[in-house]
Amino acid sequence: MKTKKIIFLTLAIFSFSYMATAQRGVRIGYIDMEYILESVPEYREASIQLEGKVQRWKQDLEKSQREVDQMKLNLANERVLLTAELIEEREEDIKIKENEILEYQQNRFGPNGDLMIQRRQLVQPIQDQVFNIVQEIAESKKYDFIFDKSADVVMLFAAKRNDISDEVLRSIERAGRRVQAENKKEKREIEQQEKLDEKQDEMSEREKELQKKKEEREKAMEDKKAEREELMAQRQRERDSIRAAKKQEYEERRQRLLEERQRRRDSIAEVRENRD
């Protein structure tokens, strides 16, 4: 059901884009959330710490499972020596231990377990920051649509010039520097750096536009070249067709003349034979 909704949403967006293109150029960009997250130092450090916890949780599970396996092995070896009451007691201990393992596994790795909760806590602040930055970029640079390349909406092709992930990352870095600034001098330096970054973004934007126009010109030239080649090929086919038709007509006329000559010769020969 979720996949159908995503497909429907994608088709609806691109249908709208197609209709809007007829009136004006639709501006589309995208980000790669996975790339952004992996490029944020705080996220990387927290991910490493979380991975350390995950490994410890897995080790705890493996240790408990080994204990259960040993309890089962001991029971199997000693069963013939034990009374029914002791066997039942041992089996109950094993069952309790297995339930504890299942509960621990759910608490750590289940849908609402510690792993999912801590991952959400780790990602959410950055996702919120990215969302706000994307809104600002979309409004200031007049984007119609901005997609997340790493989300469920399938992108069969994405031109690199439409990727604004680095622009989002620079905004995150600028926000981090502003928070860490401790005095007026540092703040002034950060402001100057931000102005330089903004100029760089503007230059990058112009470069993207120039690249886009260049690609459009190259495509138009290729289309015209293909059109010329097709026209030349069509003319060549017409010339070949006319030449073949003339050749056929010549062969047919020549054949008729030869046949006519042969009939005259046969007629003359027949008259001579009758005289003799």
Residue pairs with C-beta under 8 A, 6 or more apart in sequence:
2 152
3 152
6 152
6 153
6 154
9 153
10 153
10 154
13 145
17 26
17 28
17 144
17 145
20 26
20 144
26 144
26 145
27 141
27 142
27 143
27 144
27 145
28 143
28 144
28 145
28 146
28 147
28 162
29 137
29 138
29 143
29 145
29 146
29 147
29 162
29 163
29 164
30 146
30 147
30 148
30 149
30 155
30 158
30 162
30 163
30 164
30 165
31 130
31 134
31 146
31 147
31 148
31 149
31 163
31 164
31 165
31 168
32 148
32 149
32 150
32 163
32 165
33 127
33 130
33 148
33 149
33 150
33 151
34 150
35 150
35 165
36 126
36 130
36 165
36 168
36 169
36 172
37 43
37 123
37 126
38 44
39 169
40 126
40 169
40 172
42 126
43 122
43 123
43 126
46 122
47 122
50 115
50 118
50 119
50 122
53 114
53 118
54 115
57 108
57 109
57 114
57 115
60 104
61 101
61 104
61 105
61 108
64 97
64 100
64 101
64 104
65 101
67 97
68 94
68 97
68 98
68 101
71 90
71 93
71 94
71 97
72 94
74 90
75 82
75 87
75 90
75 91
75 94
79 87
82 90
106 113
107 113
107 114
108 114
108 115
109 115
110 116
126 172
129 172
129 175
130 168
130 172
133 168
133 171
133 172
134 146
134 164
134 168
136 171
137 143
137 146
137 164
137 167
137 168
137 171
138 146
141 205
146 164
147 153
147 155
149 155
149 158
149 163
161 208
161 211
161 212
162 208
167 201
167 204
170 197
170 201
174 190
174 193
174 194
174 197
177 190
177 193
178 187
178 190
181 187
181 190
